[in-house]
């Protein structure tokens, strides 16, 4: 895949904390890169191979929708604008069945 897809996102890191950065699809991986400030306080990048993604869901209400990626049995949540469209693109790139993760 030559195209790189990038979205501004916050990775949910507990019930009261979110880490700002970018979520990207690159080199057959889904990658979250924390922003500079988050890196300075020790936040590390998160990544998963696309073929290891088991499910992608969008959960929550109208205002606080979360993109939830399940890989290797673990869920990682992100707050990202246009969560439904981002989820659809991740499903496509991960070769998940159309409609996977739908409510």
Helices and strands as residue ranges (DSSP letters): E 5-12, E 18-26, E 29-34, H 36-40, E 46-49, G 50-52, E 53-59, E 66-71, E 74-80, H 83-93
